[in-house]
Each structure stands twice: as structure tokens, then as C-alpha cells.
Amino acid sequence: MLSWALPIATALLGVAMLLNLWRLLAGPDTPDRILALDTLYANAIGLILLYGIWAGSTLVFEAALLIAVLGFVGTVALSRFVVRRDIIE
């Protein structure tokens, strides 16, 4: 069952990433672009986790965790910059 579920999930996440990239580039305003970037991080984490399941490697899961933390911090910093024009108080 896993042999056909992984390629389907990878293809669907790839399509989701393409749609997020389109929203990131053609977003009507800045909050939409920030949300698209955050969703792109989440989809990238999903792709990395699927690769880790396929390869059977536990090191990939640590990389996914690192990307999740960096994505969260980046989204918070970018949102603060848009609202206040200053990141550090």
C-alpha cells in the first residue's frame, strides 16, 4: 500500500507547492504573500518527510524539524516587519 501512496502524496504536495508559488509571486497584497510563504514551508516539510519515509532515514526528520523552526521564525519576523517596520524592539 505504501508503494503507491507515497508517489501520489508526493505529486499532490508538488501541485500544492506550485500553487503556493503562484500565490507568492502573484499575490494581491503582502499578507497573502506571507501566508503563501508559510504554507510553502509546510509543504516543503511534508515533501521532506515523505522522502524520509521512502528512504528509511531518520536524519531527514531532523532536517524537517529544523526547517519547521526556521519557517516559523521567518514568518513571525516578516509579519512583524510588515506591521511595525521594525523586527527588534
C-alpha positions in Angstrom: 0.0 0.0 0.0 2.9 2.4 0.8 4.3 1.8 -2.7 1.5 3.6 -4.4 0.6 6.1 -1.6 4.0 7.8 -1.5 4.1 8.8 -5.2 0.5 10.1 -5.1 1.2 12.1 -1.9 4.4 13.5 -3.4 2.6 14.5 -6.6 -0.2 16.2 -4.7 2.3 18.1 -2.5 4.2 19.1 -5.6 1.0 20.6 -7.1 0.3 22.3 -3.8 3.8 23.8 -3.8 3.3 25.1 -7.4 0.0 26.7 -6.4 1.7 28.3 -3.4 4.5 29.6 -5.5 2.0 31.1 -7.9 0.2 32.9 -4.9 3.6 34.0 -3.6 4.5 35.6 -7.0 1.1 37.0 -8.0 -0.5 37.7 -4.6 -2.7 40.7 -4.5 -1.1 42.1 -1.3 1.6 41.4 1.3 -0.3 39.4 3.8 -1.3 36.9 1.1 2.3 36.5 0.1 3.4 35.9 3.7 0.7 33.3 4.1 1.8 31.6 0.8 5.4 31.5 2.0 4.3 30.0 5.3 2.3 27.4 3.5 5.2 26.7 1.2 7.3 25.9 4.2 4.7 23.5 5.5 4.5 21.7 2.1 8.3 21.5 1.9 8.3 19.9 5.3 5.7 17.4 4.0 7.9 16.6 1.0 10.9 16.1 3.1 9.0 13.8 5.5 7.7 11.7 2.6 11.3 11.4 1.3 12.4 10.3 4.8 9.7 7.6 4.8 10.7 6.4 1.4 14.4 6.4 2.1 14.0 5.0 5.6 16.4 7.6 7.0 15.9 9.2 10.4 18.3 12.1 9.7 15.7 13.5 7.3 13.3 14.0 10.1 15.7 16.2 12.0 16.2 18.3 8.8 12.4 18.7 8.6 12.3 19.9 12.2 15.0 22.4 11.5 13.1 23.8 8.5 9.9 24.0 10.6 11.6 26.1 13.2 13.2 28.4 10.6 9.9 28.7 8.8 8.1 29.7 11.9 10.7 32.2 13.0 10.9 33.6 9.4 7.1 34.1 9.2 7.0 35.8 12.6 9.9 38.1 11.7 8.4 39.0 8.3 5.0 39.7 9.8 6.5 41.9 12.5 8.4 43.8 9.9 5.3 44.4 7.8 3.2 45.6 10.7 5.8 47.7 12.6 8.6 48.2 10.1 10.9 47.0 12.9 11.8 43.5 13.9 13.7 44.1 17.1 12.1 46.1 19.9 
